[in-house]
């Protein structure tokens, strides 16, 4: 049986670009992959055809030979291109399909790895969160060894290609139909070995160092706010980029204020007489100044007084602030003198109609108990 045209198998034109070939192969290979069609011999055969066609056409030299001589360019008595190994081709195809999701497919020689990210915990007072803060922090991290430039080899030497994986960083093992690929156990995926390690870094290419960084905390940050300092994490290996530093902020409890998003709450005790007669008191604000508020006659515990714009700054709010809510708490007098007690008893005797909530409550109690 004559073999089908490779371009026909992939459903592309002879003038198709390598990108078009790859896209067509990806689409068809996913549809007829044996794992997606268990027990379907037709799908398996089609997948093999696709893999064979793509293995030839993705290589510029093989494609040129095929365009000129057709299948005859690769005839070897067995009907497959000379040297074609379906299992090995499947591994190549797997890399082409999924390599970008796994960091670029199979490693070839020396690999570069991005440095790890770091976390730094910083606690702020509520005042610091209100005003913002510029601070210097000291962060222990791994940086590129200046002696070897991150190579890991002693001065005058260089790493050698790993003899186990031939610099690929991975080794293969045939298991029936499939080829299993795993990280080289000797070089740990690096593709090279350091026989004469650099003394300062012991061949690691990095050394531990504490660095000082300046960080600006904006006004209005909240508990759990995260600040990212790009490139200030662990140094990358083999020329890879450094990681990032993430600063996680926490805000300490305050003795006077409780925070609710951008609003503040403050409980202020007032005397019995002030609550009854009304008046004016001063309350603190986080800005450091005092604010005056008017107490209405007959103020009760829990009565809120709102001070607009005296709360926390709105993060990236262009100068806007939340509000401050002052909650009044009427304080009952204690440790009264004999005269004070007498005055209160006299007041109580004349208090008819002055305590509407108390009188209303006991009227309802009396009604509930049947007038008793």
C-alpha positions in Angstrom: 0.0 0.0 0.0 1.4 3.4 -1.0 2.0 5.8 1.8 -0.1 8.9 2.2 1.4 12.3 1.6 2.7 13.8 4.8 1.2 17.2 4.0 -2.2 15.5 3.4 -1.9 13.6 6.8 -1.4 16.9 8.6 -4.0 18.7 6.4 -1.7 21.5 5.4 -0.3 23.0 2.2 3.3 22.4 0.9 4.0 26.1 1.4 2.9 26.0 5.1 5.2 27.6 7.6 6.7 25.6 10.5 4.3 27.4 12.9 1.3 26.2 10.7 2.7 22.6 10.7 3.0 22.7 14.5 -0.4 24.1 15.0 -2.0 21.5 12.7 -0.2 18.7 14.4 -1.1 19.8 17.9 -4.8 19.9 17.0 -4.9 16.5 15.3 -2.6 14.8 17.9 -4.9 15.8 20.8 -7.9 14.4 18.9 -6.4 10.9 18.2 -4.0 10.5 21.1 -4.2 6.9 22.4 -4.8 8.0 25.9 -7.9 9.9 24.7 -9.1 6.9 22.7 -8.4 3.8 24.7 -8.8 0.6 22.7 -9.3 2.4 19.4 -6.7 0.9 17.0 -7.7 3.3 14.3 -6.9 6.3 16.5 -3.6 4.8 17.5 -2.7 4.2 13.8 -3.6 7.8 12.9 -1.5 9.1 15.8 1.5 7.1 14.5 1.0 8.5 11.0 0.8 12.1 12.4 3.9 11.6 14.5 5.8 10.2 11.6 4.7 13.0 9.3 5.4 15.8 11.8 8.8 14.3 12.7 9.9 14.6 9.0 8.3 18.0 8.2 9.4 19.9 11.3 13.1 19.3 10.4 14.2 21.7 7.6 16.7 19.2 6.0 14.3 16.3 6.1 11.5 18.4 4.7 13.7 19.5 1.9 14.6 15.9 1.1 10.9 14.9 1.2 9.8 17.8 -1.0 12.3 16.7 -3.6 12.2 12.9 -3.5 9.0 12.1 -1.6 8.9 8.9 0.6 11.8 7.4 -1.4 14.2 9.8 0.4 13.6 7.7 3.6 12.9 4.2 2.3 14.7 1.6 4.4 12.8 -1.5 3.7 10.5 -1.1 6.6 8.3 1.7 5.2 9.3 4.2 7.9 11.8 7.0 7.5 15.4 5.9 8.1 16.2 6.0 11.8 12.6 6.8 12.8 11.8 5.8 16.4 8.1 6.2 17.2 8.7 6.1 21.0 11.5 8.7 20.8 9.4 10.8 18.4 6.5 10.6 20.9 8.7 12.1 23.6 9.8 14.9 21.2 6.2 15.5 20.3 5.2 15.6 24.0 7.9 18.3 24.6 6.6 20.3 21.6 3.0 20.1 22.9 3.6 20.8 26.6 7.1 22.1 26.9 6.1 25.7 27.4 4.0 24.6 30.4 6.8 22.8 32.0 9.5 25.5 31.7 10.5 25.0 28.1 10.7 21.3 27.4 13.8 19.1 27.7 16.9 20.8 29.1 19.9 21.1 26.9 23.1 21.6 28.7 23.3 24.2 31.3 19.9 25.3 32.7 19.0 28.6 34.0 16.6 28.7 36.9 14.7 31.6 38.4 15.6 32.4 42.0 13.1 31.7 44.7 10.7 34.3 46.2 11.2 35.5 49.7 8.7 36.6 52.4 9.3 39.3 55.0 6.9 40.0 57.8 6.6 43.6 59.0 4.4 44.9 61.9 3.2 48.5 61.9 1.5 50.6 64.6 -1.9 52.0 63.6 -0.2 55.5 63.6 2.4 54.2 61.0 -0.4 52.7 58.9 -2.2 56.1 59.1 0.8 58.2 58.1 2.8 55.8 55.9 6.4 54.9 56.6 9.8 54.7 55.0 11.9 51.9 56.5 15.1 50.0 55.9 14.9 46.2 56.3 17.6 43.6 56.4 16.9 40.4 54.5 19.0 37.3 54.5 19.1 35.8 51.0 21.2 33.8 48.5 23.1 36.0 46.0 25.3 35.1 43.0 28.8 34.3 44.1 31.1 37.1 42.9 34.2 34.8 42.7 32.8 32.4 40.2 30.0 34.5 38.8 27.4 31.9 39.7 29.1 29.1 37.7 30.2 27.2 40.8 33.6 26.2 39.4 36.9 27.4 40.8 38.8 30.2 39.1 40.5 29.0 35.9 38.2 26.0 35.5 34.7 25.4 34.1 31.9 22.9 34.5 32.1 19.7 32.4 29.3 18.1 30.5 27.6 15.3 32.5 28.6 12.0 31.0 25.4 10.3 32.2 22.9 12.5 30.3 25.4 14.0 27.7 24.4 17.4 28.9 20.7 17.0 28.3 19.8 17.1 32.0 17.5 14.2 31.6 17.8 10.5 30.9 15.4 8.1 29.1 14.3 4.6 29.8 12.3 2.5 27.4 9.2 0.8 28.9 7.3 -1.0 26.2 5.5 1.4 23.9 6.6 4.5 25.8 9.9 6.2 26.6 10.0 7.5 30.2 12.1 10.6 30.7 13.4 11.7 34.2 15.8 14.1 35.6 19.4 12.9 35.5 20.3 11.6 38.9 24.0 12.5 38.6 23.8 16.2 37.6 20.3 16.7 39.0 19.1 18.2 35.7 21.9 20.7 35.3 23.6 18.9 32.4 27.0 19.6 33.7 29.2 18.7 36.6 31.6 20.8 38.7 34.8 18.8 39.5 36.7 21.8 41.0 34.2 23.7 43.0 34.6 27.4 43.9 35.6 27.6 47.6 33.6 30.6 48.7 30.3 29.0 47.5 31.3 25.4 47.7 30.2 24.9 44.0 26.6 26.1 44.6 27.1 29.3 42.6 25.5 31.3 45.4 26.4 32.5 48.9 24.2 33.6 51.8 24.2 37.3 52.4 22.2 39.8 54.3 21.2 42.8 52.3 19.6 46.1 53.3 16.7 47.4 51.4 14.6 50.6 51.5 10.9 50.2 51.4 8.1 52.8 51.3 4.9 51.9 53.1 2.0 54.0 51.7 -0.6 55.6 54.0 -3.7 53.6 54.6 -2.4 50.0 54.4 -4.4 47.4 56.0 -3.8 44.1 57.8 -2.5 41.6 55.3 -1.4 44.1 52.7 1.3 42.7 50.5 4.1 44.7 48.9 6.2 43.2 46.1 9.8 44.2 45.5 10.7 42.8 42.1 14.0 41.1 41.7 14.9 41.3 45.4 14.4 37.6 46.2 16.9 34.7 45.9 19.5 35.0 43.1 18.9 32.8 40.0 21.1 29.9 39.1 23.1 29.7 35.9 22.2 33.2 34.8 18.5 32.9 35.7 16.6 36.0 36.9 16.3 36.6 40.7 13.0 36.0 42.5 10.9 38.6 44.2 10.6 39.8 47.8 7.1 40.0 49.3 6.5 42.1 52.4 3.5 41.1 54.4 2.1 43.8 56.7 0.3 43.4 59.9 -1.1 46.2 62.0 -0.8 46.1 65.8 -3.9 46.7 68.1 -4.3 50.3 69.3 -5.2 51.2 72.9 -7.8 53.8 71.8 -9.0 53.1 68.3 -10.5 50.1 66.6 -10.3 50.0 62.8 -13.1 48.9 60.4 -11.7 49.2 56.9 -11.1 53.0 56.5 -13.3 54.0 59.5 -12.1 54.3 63.1 -14.1 53.7 66.3 -13.3 55.2 69.7 -15.2 54.6 72.9 -15.3 57.7 75.1 -16.6 57.7 78.7 -18.6 60.7 79.9 -19.8 61.7 83.3 -23.4 61.3 84.5 -23.9 65.0 84.7 -22.5 65.7 81.3 -24.7 63.1 79.7 -27.8 64.5 81.4 -27.1 68.2 80.9 -25.1 68.1 77.6 -21.8 69.9 77.0 -18.7 69.7 74.9 -15.7 67.3 75.2 -12.4 66.8 73.4 -11.5 63.5 71.8 -8.2 62.3 70.2 -7.6 61.7 66.5 -4.9 59.6 64.8 -3.6 62.8 63.2 -2.3 63.8 66.6 -4.7 66.7 67.2 -7.8 66.8 69.3 -11.3 67.4 68.0 -14.2 68.9 69.9 -17.7 67.3 69.9 -21.0 68.5 71.3 -22.8 66.2 73.7 -26.6 66.6 73.4 -28.8 66.8 76.6 -29.9 63.3 77.7 -27.1 61.4 75.8 -27.3 57.7 76.3 -24.6 55.0 76.4 -23.8 53.8 72.8 -24.8 57.2 71.2 -22.5 57.6 68.2 -21.0 60.9 67.1 -19.5 60.9 63.6 -16.5 63.0 62.7 -16.2 63.1 58.9 -12.8 62.7 57.4 -11.1 61.8 60.7 -10.6 58.1 59.9 -7.9 56.2 58.0 -6.6 57.4 54.6 -8.0 55.5 51.7 -5.2 53.6 50.0 -4.6 55.2 46.6 -7.6 57.4 47.4 -6.0 60.7 46.5 -6.3 62.2 50.0 -9.7 60.8 50.9 -10.2 59.6 54.5 -12.7 57.5 56.2 -14.7 58.7 59.3 -14.1 58.5 63.1 -17.1 57.3 65.1 -17.0 58.3 68.8 -19.2 56.0 70.9 -20.3 57.6 74.2 -20.4 55.5 77.3 -22.1 57.0 80.3 -20.1 56.2 83.4 -22.0 55.4 86.7 -20.5 57.3 89.6 -18.6 55.1 92.2 -17.2 55.7 95.7 -19.8 58.4 96.5 -19.6 60.5 99.6 -22.5 60.7 102.1 -23.5 64.1 100.7 -23.4 62.9 97.1 -25.6 59.9 98.0 -28.1 62.2 99.7 -28.2 64.4 96.6 -28.8 61.4 94.3 -31.6 60.1 96.5 -33.2 63.6 96.5 -32.9 63.6 92.7 -34.3 60.1 92.4 -37.3 61.2 94.4 -37.9 64.0 91.9 -37.0 62.0 88.8 -40.6 61.2 87.7 -40.7 61.8 83.9 -36.9 62.2 83.6 -36.1 58.6 82.8 -38.5 57.6 80.0 -36.8 54.3 79.0 -36.8 53.1 82.6 -40.4 54.1 83.2 -41.5 52.6 79.9 -39.8 49.3 80.7 -41.3 48.8 84.1 -44.7 49.8 82.7 -44.5 46.9 80.2 -43.3 44.6 83.0 -46.3 45.5 85.1 -48.7 44.9 82.1 -47.0 41.5 81.5 -47.5 40.5 85.0 -51.1 41.4 85.0 -51.0 44.7 86.7 -49.1 43.5 89.8 
